[in-house]
Amino acid sequence: MMDNMLRDVTIYGTAAKASVALKRQDLAGKTGTTNEYVDAWFCGYQMTVAGCAWMGFDQPKKLGDKETGGGLSLPVWISFMESALKKVPVMEPDVPEGIIHVGGEWYYDEFSKNAGVTGVSLDDKPESNTLSLPPAEEKKKILDLFRN
């Protein structure tokens, strides 16, 4: 399931350029950009090789407005993978036992036939709408957890 989600990043998401440029559907990965555009990265893999590309400065400073992992680091990763995967056939992982594909989604077999949680709502209200505060001593212990 996780592999499928990371593959979607390279097919439909922030790294969709990867599968277009490399003409493969067996790539997976994740783009990343830190606050204030200080670091930009892409870590990705194919079943036989993995790699990460990072852009940033030794002494942290802004890369520039809107400089992201998908814009800066992904092209470096694509260039590396173009060479690394030159003679490697497209490979799909085997689906683990207990996992099934239904309607374009992956499920654990035991949750596939409406057996899982389909939603959460506030319609089921508790019998009492009043909340009681914990005793003073318990409240003090809880607050102490957040003090330095």
Secondary structure, 3 states (H helix, E strand, C coil): CHHHHHHHHHHCCCCHHHHHHHCCCCCEEEEEECHHHCCEEEEEEECCEEEEEEECCCCCCCCCCCCCHHHHHHHHHHHHHHHHCCCCCCCCCCCCCCEEEECCEEEEHHHCCCCCCCCCCCCCCCCCCCCCCCCHHHHHHHHHCCCC
